[in-house]
Amino acid sequence: MRIGFRLASATRKVAFALGSLALLCAGMPSAHAVPSFARQTGQDCAACHVGAYGPQLTPYGVKFKIGGYTDTDGKEGKLPLSGMVVAAFTRTAKDQQDPPADHTHRNNNLALEEASLFLAGRLSDKVGAFVQATYDGIEQRSSLDHADVRLAHTLELGGKETVLGLTVNNNPGVQDPFNTLPTWGFPYAGPALGFGGGDAATLFNGGLEHRVLGASAYAFVDNSLYAELGTYRSLSPAVQSRSGQGRDEDIGRLGGNTAYWRLAWLQDWKKQNLSLGLFGFNANIQPERLGGAPTNKYRDLGVDASYQFLGTREHVGTLYTSFIRERQTRNDLVLNGGADKRAGTLNEFRINASYYYLQTWGLSVGRFATRGNRDASLYGEGYANGSPNTSGSVLQADWTPWGKEDSWGAPWANLRLGVQYTLFDKFNGARRNYDGNGRDAKDNDTLFLFAWTSF
C-alpha cells in the first residue's frame, strides 16, 4: 500500500509538471520555434526519418529516442523548441449527412487542421522530452497533446552496451521507439474532416489518448533487444479539463492492475534493418468512477514487424505491419444497456509499404482491417448487423523538398506536400447501406490534400 501511495503521489506531481511544460510552450513566441532535434544533433532530418520527414524512424532515430532525446553534437546554446502546422483540403465521395464539426461543411473542406508547439530535445545530460501543445483548428481549442519525458543512462552490462531508461507519458504507445504501434502508424497524416477508418477501435488504438499518465522502465541491450514494462492511471476530470481535453469524454477510472509491456528485437545491417516485436496492454475501466461499481476489462495483445532498405539513401523502401487482438469483458456496458454480450473480441490489422527516391519523392500504400464479434447494442446506430467490421486501402504520394543536408533552410525548415486517397471495401459492418439511411462504404472514400510543415 505504501508503494502504491508513493506512485500515485509521484504521478500527480508529474502530471502537474507536464501541464506546466505545455503552458510554457504555449507562451513562447513562434520566432523561437525550430526543428530542435536536427539542430541539437547536427544531423539532417533524413538521418532519423525515412523520407526526411514523418514518424518512420531509421535505426539512428530509434536509438536517439531510446537514449532519451539527449544525443548532441556538443555545441551549446540550442533551444529545444519547434513548431508545426498542418493545413488540408478534404473531399468525400458523397456529402456527409451532417457537418463533421462546427464551422465546417458537409463536403469540400479547406482547413487549418492543427498548429503545434513542441518542447523537444535535451534538457540535461540524461533527461530529454517530447512535449506537444496543439491548437486544433477543427474543434478550435488548445490542449496538451503527446507528452514523453525520459531519463536514460548508458552503461556496459556483461560486455554489452546497455541503455536503461524511464519514461513518463500520456498515451500508451507514444513512447515506443519503433513507431509501428497505432499512435504513430500509417497514414502519418490523416483527414480530420473525412474518413480514415471505421468507428470501432481497440482501447490501445487511441482509447486512452491524453487522458492517462503512465510510467515505465525500459532496457535496450547491445543495440538489439528492447524490453519495457509500465503502468498507467487515469487523470482526474479536473486535470483533463485543465489540460484541454474536456470532461465530457472522460474514460473513467483505471484499475490498479493496468499494465503495458513491450518486447522487440532490432537487427541493423546498416543498409537495411529488421525489427520484430510483441506488445500488450491490460486495463480495467470503471466509467462511473464509483467505488464497487462494475468495470469493463480490456486485454490487448499484439505483434508487429518492420523492414527498411536504406541502401545509399537514393532508393529507400519500407514495410510495416501490426496485428492487435483485444479481448473485452463488458460488465459495466451490459449492466447499463451498452452491450448485449459480456464477452467479445476486436481485431485490428495494418500493413503498409513506402518507397522514397532521394528522400524526396514518396509513394505509399496501406491496407487496414478491423474485425469483431457482433453485438446489436454495442454496435447499434450507424452500424449494420451489429458488426464493427471495416476494411479498406490507403494510397499516398508526397513530396518532401526540405530536410536534407543541402536543403533550403536546413536545419530550420521542413515541408511535406501530399495527396492521399482512402478507399473502403466495408464500413461499420457492411458494403452497402451500413447506416440504414442508404449510405454505402464507398461513399466514405476520402481525398485528402495536405501541407505539413515544421520550423
VOBA-259680 format. One record per residue (C-alpha): residue number from 1; residue in one letter; x, z, y. Coordinates in Angstrom, 1 decimal. Each point is the difference from the previous one (the first is absolute). Layout:
N
PT  bami  kollum       x       z       y
PT   NUM       A       X       Z       Y
...
***
This chain:
455
PT  bami  kollum       x       z       y
PT     1       M     0.0     0.0     0.0
PT     2       R     2.9     0.8     2.4
PT     3       I     1.5    -3.4    -0.6
PT     4       G    -3.3    -1.7     0.6
PT     5       F    -0.4     1.9     3.3
PT     6       R     3.4    -1.0     1.2
PT     7       L    -0.6    -3.7    -0.9
PT     8       A    -3.3     0.0     1.9
PT     9       S     1.6     1.7     3.0
PT    10       A     2.8    -2.6     0.0
PT    11       T    -2.5    -2.8    -0.4
PT    12       R    -1.9     1.1     3.1
PT    13       K     3.2     0.2     2.0
PT    14       V     1.1    -3.5    -1.0
PT    15       A    -3.4    -1.4     0.8
PT    16       F     0.3     1.5     3.5
PT    17       A     3.5    -1.5     0.3
PT    18       L    -1.1    -3.4    -1.1
PT    19       G    -2.9     0.1     2.5
PT    20       S     2.5     0.9     2.8
PT    21       L     2.2    -2.9    -1.0
PT    22       A    -3.0    -2.4     0.3
PT    23       L    -0.8     1.3     3.4
PT    24       L     3.6    -0.3     1.1
PT    25       C     0.0    -3.7    -1.2
PT    26       A    -3.2    -0.6     1.9
PT    27       G     1.5     1.3     3.2
PT    28       M     3.1    -2.2    -0.1
PT    29       P     0.0    -3.1     2.3
PT    30       S     0.1    -3.3    -1.8
PT    31       A     3.2    -1.0     1.6
PT    32       H     1.8     2.3    -2.4
PT    33       A    -1.5    -1.5    -3.2
PT    34       V     2.5    -2.0    -2.0
PT    35       P     0.5    -0.8    -3.8
PT    36       S     1.7     3.3    -0.5
PT    37       F     1.1    -0.4    -3.7
PT    38       A     1.9    -3.2     0.8
PT    39       R     1.7     1.5     3.1
PT    40       Q     0.9     3.1    -1.9
PT    41       T     1.7    -1.7    -2.9
PT    42       G     1.4    -3.0     1.9
PT    43       Q    -1.5    -2.2    -2.7
PT    44       D    -2.5    -2.9     0.6
PT    45       C    -3.6     0.5    -1.2
PT    46       A     0.7    -2.5    -2.9
PT    47       A     2.4     2.5    -1.5
PT    48       C    -2.8     2.4    -0.8
PT    49       H    -3.1    -2.3    -0.1
PT    50       V    -0.7    -3.1    -2.1
PT    51       G    -0.9    -2.8     2.5
PT    52       A     1.5     2.1     2.8
PT    53       Y    -3.2     1.9     0.5
PT    54       G    -2.7     1.9    -1.8
PT    55       P    -0.1     2.7    -2.7
PT    56       Q     1.8    -1.9    -2.8
PT    57       L     3.3     2.0    -0.1
PT    58       T     3.4    -1.3    -1.3
PT    59       P     2.1     2.5    -2.0
PT    60       Y     1.8     0.9     3.2
PT    61       G    -3.4     0.7     1.6
PT    62       V    -1.0     2.1    -3.1
PT    63       K     3.1     2.1     0.3
PT    64       F    -0.4     0.4     3.8
PT    65       K    -3.4     1.5    -0.5
PT    66       I     1.1     2.3    -2.9
PT    67       G     2.9     1.1     2.2
PT    68       G    -2.5     1.4     2.5
PT    69       Y     0.3    -2.8     2.5
PT    70       T     3.4     1.4     1.1
PT    71       D     2.5    -2.7    -0.7
PT    72       T     1.8    -1.0     3.2
PT    73       D     2.8    -2.2     1.3
PT    74       G     1.5     3.1     1.7
PT    75       K    -0.8    -0.9     3.5
PT    76       E    -1.8     2.5     2.1
PT    77       G    -2.7    -0.2     2.7
PT    78       K    -2.8    -1.8    -2.0
PT    79       L    -3.6     1.1     0.4
PT    80       P    -2.0     0.0    -3.2
PT    81       L    -3.0    -1.6     1.6
PT    82       S    -1.8    -3.3    -0.6
PT    83       G    -3.3    -1.7     0.8
PT    84       M    -2.2    -2.5    -1.9
PT    85       V    -3.0    -2.2     0.9
PT    86       V    -2.3    -2.0    -2.3
PT    87       A    -2.4    -2.6     1.4
PT    88       A    -2.2    -2.2    -2.2
PT    89       F    -2.8    -2.5    -0.3
PT    90       T    -2.4     0.5    -2.9
PT    91       R    -2.7    -2.4    -1.4
PT    92       T    -2.1     0.5    -3.1
PT    93       A    -1.6    -2.8    -1.9
PT    94       K    -3.5     1.3     0.9
PT    95       D    -1.0     2.2     2.9
PT    96       Q    -0.1     3.7    -0.8
PT    97       Q    -3.5     1.5     0.1
PT    98       D     1.1     2.6     2.5
PT    99       P     3.1     0.1     2.3
PT   100       P     2.8     1.8    -1.8
PT   101       A     0.4     2.5     3.0
PT   102       D    -1.2     0.6     3.5
PT   103       H     1.2    -2.6     2.5
PT   104       T     0.5    -2.6    -2.8
PT   105       H    -1.9    -3.0    -1.2
PT   106       R    -1.5    -1.1    -3.3
PT   107       N     2.7    -2.6    -0.2
PT   108       N     2.9    -1.7     1.8
PT   109       N     1.7     3.2     1.3
PT   110       L     3.1    -0.1     2.2
PT   111       A     1.4     3.5     0.4
PT   112       L     2.9     2.3     0.6
PT   113       E    -0.2     1.7    -3.4
PT   114       E     2.6     2.8     0.6
PT   115       A     2.8     1.2     2.3
PT   116       S     2.4     2.6    -1.3
PT   117       L     2.9     2.2     1.1
PT   118       F     2.5     1.3    -2.5
PT   119       L     2.4     2.9    -0.1
PT   120       A     2.1    -1.7    -2.7
PT   121       G     3.6     0.8    -0.9
PT   122       R     2.7     2.6    -0.2
PT   123       L    -0.7     3.4     1.6
PT   124       S     3.1     1.7    -1.4
PT   125       D     2.7    -0.6    -2.6
PT   126       K    -2.5     0.7    -2.8
PT   127       V    -3.4    -0.2     1.6
PT   128       G    -1.9    -3.2     0.8
PT   129       A    -3.6    -1.0     0.7
PT   130       F    -2.5    -2.8     0.0
PT   131       V    -3.0     1.2     2.1
PT   132       Q    -2.5    -2.5     1.3
PT   133       A    -2.6     0.5     2.8
PT   134       T    -2.6    -2.8     0.1
PT   135       Y    -2.6    -1.3     2.4
PT   136       D    -2.7    -1.7    -2.1
PT   137       G    -1.3    -2.9     2.1
PT   138       I    -3.0    -0.5    -2.2
PT   139       E    -1.2     3.7     0.0
PT   140       Q     1.5     0.4     3.5
PT   141       R     1.6     3.4    -0.8
PT   142       S     3.5     1.4    -0.5
PT   143       S     1.2     2.1    -2.9
PT   144       L     3.0     1.2    -2.0
PT   145       D     0.6    -2.8    -2.5
PT   146       H     2.7     0.1    -2.8
PT   147       A     2.4     2.9     0.1
PT   148       D     3.0     0.6    -2.2
PT   149       V     2.6     2.6     1.0
PT   150       R     3.0     0.4    -2.4
PT   151       L     3.0     2.2    -0.7
PT   152       A     2.6    -1.7    -2.2
PT   153       H     3.4     1.0    -1.3
PT   154       T     2.5    -2.0    -2.1
PT   155       L     2.3     1.6    -2.5
PT   156       E     1.7    -0.7    -3.4
PT   157       L    -1.6     1.3    -3.2
PT   158       G     1.6    -0.7    -3.3
PT   159       G     2.2    -2.6     1.6
PT   160       K    -3.1    -1.9     1.3
PT   161       E    -0.9    -0.4     3.7
PT   162       T    -3.3     1.9     0.5
PT   163       V    -2.3     0.2     2.9
PT   164       L    -2.2     3.1     0.1
PT   165       G    -2.8     0.0     2.5
PT   166       L    -3.2     1.6     1.3
PT   167       T    -2.9    -2.0     1.7
PT   168       V    -3.0     1.3     2.0
PT   169       N    -2.6    -2.7     0.5
PT   170       N    -3.7    -0.7     0.6
PT   171       N    -0.9    -2.6    -2.6
PT   172       P     0.8    -0.1    -3.7
PT   173       G     2.3    -3.1    -0.5
PT   174       V     1.1    -0.4     3.6
PT   175       Q     3.3     1.7    -0.9
PT   176       D     0.6    -2.3    -3.0
PT   177       P     3.3    -2.0     0.5
PT   178       F    -1.0    -3.0    -2.3
PT   179       N    -3.0    -0.9     2.0
PT   180       T    -2.0    -1.3    -2.9
PT   181       L    -2.7     2.6     0.3
PT   182       P    -3.3    -0.6     1.9
PT   183       T     1.1     1.5     3.3
PT   184       W     2.6    -2.8     0.5
PT   185       G    -1.5    -2.6    -2.3
PT   186       F    -0.6    -3.7     0.6
PT   187       P    -1.5    -1.3     2.2
PT   188       Y     2.2     1.8     2.5
PT   189       A    -2.3    -0.9     2.9
PT   190       G    -3.7    -0.4    -0.7
PT   191       P    -3.3    -0.6     1.7
PT   192       A    -1.7     3.1     1.6
PT   193       L    -3.0    -2.2     0.9
PT   194       G    -0.3    -2.0    -3.2
PT   195       F     0.3     0.7    -3.7
PT   196       G     3.2     1.0    -1.8
PT   197       G    -1.5     1.4    -3.2
PT   198       G    -3.2     1.6    -1.3
PT   199       D    -1.5     3.3     1.1
PT   200       A     1.1     2.0    -3.0
PT   201       A     3.6     1.3    -0.2
PT   202       T     1.9     2.7    -1.9
PT   203       L     0.7     3.3     1.8
PT   204       F     3.7    -1.0     0.0
PT   205       N    -0.8    -3.2     1.9
PT   206       G    -0.8     1.5     3.4
PT   207       G    -2.4     2.7    -1.0
PT   208       L     2.0     2.8     1.6
PT   209       E     1.8    -2.0     2.6
PT   210       H     1.1     2.2     3.0
PT   211       R    -2.4     2.8    -0.9
PT   212       V     2.5     1.9    -2.2
PT   213       L     3.4     1.5     0.3
PT   214       G     2.4     0.0    -2.9
PT   215       A     3.5     1.1    -0.9
PT   216       S     2.2    -1.3    -2.9
PT   217       A     3.5     0.2    -1.3
PT   218       Y     1.9    -3.1    -1.3
PT   219       A     3.2    -1.1    -1.5
PT   220       F     1.8    -3.3    -0.2
PT   221       V     2.8    -0.2    -2.5
PT   222       D     2.7    -2.6    -0.2
PT   223       N    -1.9    -2.4     2.2
PT   224       S    -2.3    -0.6    -3.0
PT   225       L    -2.3     2.8    -1.1
PT   226       Y    -2.6     1.4     2.4
PT   227       A    -2.3     3.1    -0.7
PT   228       E    -2.4     1.8     2.4
PT   229       L    -2.5     2.8    -0.4
PT   230       G    -2.2     1.5     2.7
PT   231       T    -3.4     1.4     1.0
PT   232       Y    -2.6    -0.5     2.8
PT   233       R    -2.5     2.0     1.9
PT   234       S    -2.9    -1.3     2.1
PT   235       L     0.2     0.5     3.7
PT   236       S    -2.7     2.1     1.6
PT   237       P    -2.8    -1.8     1.8
PT   238       A     1.4     1.4     3.3
PT   239       V     3.5    -1.4    -0.6
PT   240       Q    -1.4    -3.3    -1.1
PT   241       S    -1.9    -0.2     3.2
PT   242       R     3.0     0.9     2.1
PT   243       S     2.1    -2.7    -1.7
PT   244       G    -2.6    -2.6     0.8
PT   245       Q    -1.6    -0.4    -3.5
PT   246       G    -3.4     1.4     0.9
PT   247       R    -2.1     2.5    -1.9
PT   248       D    -2.7    -2.3    -1.3
PT   249       E     2.1    -1.4    -2.9
PT   250       D     1.5     3.3    -1.1
PT   251       I     0.8    -0.3    -3.7
PT   252       G    -0.5     3.7    -0.7
PT   253       R     2.4     2.5    -1.4
PT   254       L     2.7    -0.9    -2.5
PT   255       G     0.5     2.4    -3.0
PT   256       G     3.3     1.8    -0.5
PT   257       N     1.0    -2.1    -3.0
PT   258       T     0.4    -3.2     2.0
PT   259       A     3.1    -1.8    -1.2
PT   260       Y     1.9    -3.2     0.8
PT   261       W     2.8    -1.2    -2.3
PT   262       R     2.2    -3.1    -0.1
PT   263       L     2.7    -1.4    -2.3
PT   264       A     1.8    -3.3     0.6
PT   265       W     3.1    -1.9    -1.1
PT   266       L     1.8    -2.4     2.3
PT   267       Q     2.6    -2.5    -1.2
PT   268       D     1.9    -1.7     2.8
PT   269       W     2.1    -3.1    -0.9
PT   270       K     0.6    -0.8     3.7
PT   271       K    -1.4    -3.5    -0.2
PT   272       Q    -3.1     1.2    -1.8
PT   273       N    -1.6     3.3    -0.9
PT   274       L    -2.7     1.5    -2.2
PT   275       S    -2.1     3.2     0.2
PT   276       L    -2.3     1.5    -2.5
PT   277       G    -2.1     3.1     0.6
PT   278       L    -2.7     2.5    -1.0
PT   279       F    -2.1     2.2     2.4
PT   280       G    -2.9     2.4    -0.1
PT   281       F    -2.3     1.9     2.2
PT   282       N    -2.4     2.9    -0.9
PT   283       A    -2.5     1.5     2.4
PT   284       N    -3.1     2.1     0.0
PT   285       I    -2.2    -0.4     3.1
PT   286       Q    -2.7     2.4     1.2
PT   287       P    -1.9    -2.0     2.5
PT   288       E    -2.0     2.9     1.5
PT   289       R     3.1     2.3     0.3
PT   290       L    -2.1     2.9    -1.4
PT   291       G     1.4     2.6    -2.4
PT   292       G    -1.3    -0.5    -3.5
PT   293       A    -1.5    -3.4     0.7
PT   294       P     0.5    -2.8    -2.5
PT   295       T     2.9    -2.5     0.4
PT   296       N     0.6    -3.6    -0.7
PT   297       K     3.2    -0.6    -2.1
PT   298       Y     2.2    -3.0     0.2
PT   299       R     2.9    -0.8    -2.4
PT   300       D     2.0    -3.1     1.1
PT   301       L     2.7    -1.5    -2.2
PT   302       G     1.9    -3.1     1.0
PT   303       V     2.8    -2.4    -1.0
PT   304       D     1.9    -2.3     2.4
PT   305       A     2.8    -2.5     0.0
PT   306       S     1.8    -2.3     2.4
PT   307       Y     2.6    -2.7    -0.1
PT   308       Q     2.0    -1.5     2.8
PT   309       F     2.3    -3.0     0.1
PT   310       L     2.1     0.3     3.1
PT   311       G     2.9    -2.4    -0.7
PT   312       T     1.8    -0.9     3.2
PT   313       R    -3.2     0.8     2.0
PT   314       E    -0.6    -3.8     0.5
PT   315       H    -2.7     0.0    -2.7
PT   316       V    -1.7     3.3    -0.8
PT   317       G    -2.7     0.6    -2.6
PT   318       T    -1.9     3.2    -0.9
PT   319       L    -2.6     1.0    -2.6
PT   320       Y    -1.9     3.3     0.3
PT   321       T    -2.7     1.5    -2.2
PT   322       S    -1.9     3.3    -0.6
PT   323       F    -2.8     1.4    -2.1
PT   324       I    -1.9     3.2     0.6
PT   325       R    -2.5     1.6    -2.4
PT   326       E    -2.1     2.8     1.5
PT   327       R    -2.1     2.4    -2.1
PT   328       Q    -2.8     1.7     1.9
PT   329       T    -2.0     3.1    -0.7
PT   330       R    -2.8     0.0     2.5
PT   331       N    -1.4     3.5    -0.1
PT   332       D    -1.0     0.3     3.6
PT   333       L    -1.2    -3.6     0.2
PT   334       V    -2.3     0.4    -2.9
PT   335       L    -1.4     3.3     1.3
PT   336       N    -0.8    -1.5     3.4
PT   337       G    -1.3    -3.4    -1.3
PT   338       G     3.0    -2.0     1.0
PT   339       A     0.7    -1.1    -3.6
PT   340       D    -1.9    -0.3    -3.3
PT   341       K     2.9     0.4    -2.4
PT   342       R     2.4     3.0     0.0
PT   343       A     2.9    -2.0    -1.4
PT   344       G     1.2    -3.4     1.0
PT   345       T     3.1    -2.1     0.6
PT   346       L     1.2    -2.4     2.7
PT   347       N     3.0    -2.4    -0.5
PT   348       E     1.9    -1.9     2.6
PT   349       F     2.4    -2.9    -0.7
PT   350       R     2.2    -1.7     2.6
PT   351       I     2.7    -2.7    -0.3
PT   352       N     1.6    -2.1     2.7
PT   353       A     3.0    -2.4     0.4
PT   354       S     1.8    -1.1     3.1
PT   355       Y     2.6    -2.6     0.9
PT   356       Y     2.1    -0.1     3.2
PT   357       Y     2.3    -2.7     1.3
PT   358       L     2.7     1.2     2.4
PT   359       Q    -1.8     3.3     0.3
PT   360       T    -2.3    -1.8     2.4
PT   361       W    -2.6    -2.2    -1.8
PT   362       G    -2.2     1.7    -2.5
PT   363       L    -2.6    -0.7    -2.6
PT   364       S    -1.9     2.7    -2.0
PT   365       V    -2.7     0.1    -2.5
PT   366       G    -1.8     3.0    -1.4
PT   367       R    -2.6     0.9    -2.6
PT   368       F    -2.1     3.2     0.0
PT   369       A    -2.7     1.4    -2.3
PT   370       T    -2.0     3.2    -0.1
PT   371       R    -2.0     0.9    -3.1
PT   372       G    -2.1     3.1    -0.7
PT   373       N    -2.9     1.5    -2.0
PT   374       R    -3.4    -0.7     1.2
PT   375       D    -1.9     2.7     1.8
PT   376       A    -3.2    -0.9     1.9
PT   377       S     0.2     3.0     2.4
PT   378       L     3.7     0.0     0.7
PT   379       Y     0.0    -3.8     0.5
PT   380       G    -3.5    -0.4     1.5
PT   381       E    -0.8    -1.8     3.2
PT   382       G     2.3    -3.0     0.6
PT   383       Y     1.0    -0.2    -3.6
PT   384       A    -1.5    -2.2    -2.8
PT   385       N    -0.9     1.6    -3.4
PT   386       G     1.6     3.3     0.9
PT   387       S     3.4    -1.6    -0.4
PT   388       P     3.1     0.4     2.3
PT   389       N     1.8    -3.1    -1.5
PT   390       T     1.7    -2.1     2.6
PT   391       S     2.7    -2.7    -0.4
PT   392       G     1.7    -2.7     2.0
PT   393       S     3.2    -1.6     1.3
PT   394       V     2.0     0.1     3.3
PT   395       L     2.0    -2.9     1.4
PT   396       Q     2.3     0.4     2.9
PT   397       A     2.5    -2.0     2.0
PT   398       D     2.1     1.6     2.7
PT   399       W     2.8    -0.7     2.5
PT   400       T     2.5     2.8     1.0
PT   401       P     2.3    -1.5     2.6
PT   402       W     1.7     3.3     1.0
PT   403       G     1.6     2.9    -1.9
PT   404       K     3.2    -1.8    -1.2
PT   405       E     3.5     0.6     1.4
PT   406       D     0.0    -3.1     2.2
PT   407       S    -3.7     0.3     1.0
PT   408       W    -1.1     0.1     3.6
PT   409       G    -0.3     3.6     1.2
PT   410       A     1.8     1.5    -3.1
PT   411       P    -0.3     2.8    -0.8
PT   412       W    -2.6     0.7     2.7
PT   413       A    -2.9    -2.3    -1.1
PT   414       N    -1.9    -1.0    -3.1
PT   415       L    -2.9    -2.4    -0.4
PT   416       R    -2.0    -1.4    -2.9
PT   417       L    -2.7    -2.7     0.5
PT   418       G    -2.2    -0.6    -3.1
PT   419       V    -3.1    -1.6    -1.4
PT   420       Q    -1.7     1.7    -3.0
PT   421       Y    -3.0    -1.0    -2.1
PT   422       T    -1.8     2.4    -2.4
PT   423       L    -2.3    -1.6    -2.6
PT   424       F    -2.4     2.1    -2.1
PT   425       D    -1.1    -0.8    -3.6
PT   426       K    -2.1     3.1    -0.1
PT   427       F    -1.0     2.6     2.5
PT   428       N    -1.6     3.4    -0.7
PT   429       G    -1.1    -0.9    -3.5
PT   430       A    -1.2    -3.7     0.2
PT   431       R     0.9    -3.5     1.0
PT   432       R    -3.4    -0.7     1.6
PT   433       N    -2.5     2.2     1.9
PT   434       Y     2.1     3.1    -0.4
PT   435       D    -1.9     1.9     2.7
PT   436       G    -3.5    -1.1    -0.9
PT   437       N    -0.3    -1.9     3.3
PT   438       G     1.4    -3.3    -1.2
PT   439       R     3.7     0.6     0.9
PT   440       D     2.5    -1.5    -2.4
PT   441       A     3.6     1.1    -0.7
PT   442       K     1.3    -3.3     1.5
PT   443       D    -1.9     0.7     3.3
PT   444       N     2.6     2.8     0.6
PT   445       D     3.0    -2.4    -0.2
PT   446       T     2.1     0.9     3.0
PT   447       L     2.3    -2.0     2.2
PT   448       F     2.5     2.3     1.8
PT   449       L     2.4    -1.2     2.7
PT   450       F     2.4     2.7     1.2
PT   451       A     2.8     0.7     2.4
PT   452       W     2.0     3.1    -1.0
PT   453       T     2.8     1.1     2.2
PT   454       S     2.3     3.0     0.5
PT   455       F     2.4     0.8     2.8
***
